[in-house]
């Protein structure tokens, strides 16, 4: 996304709240993460150029948790000034597979 000269580019990102039985699955960011190290967070990441948000969410779920999303709905947009990023947040209510920490370089744990 273009910005005026001297300002950082805002990265489009997605994040998913995996909701089941009134609980939300979180991923603990690696201690070596560039932003927010050792923080419990939703799964997700950057949207690739030309990639629809929904497809980015599905891709990130496969890459980071090893699951295939079956049902979700949008919750809203969060503006992160640290990265900077514009993060589309989704509630994921159904998926195939059992979540595992499939991105050991990004997360030290899930729970």
Helices and strands as residue ranges (DSSP letters): E 11-20, E 23-25, E 27-29, E 40-41, E 43-46, H 53-65, E 68-80, E 85-96, E 107-110
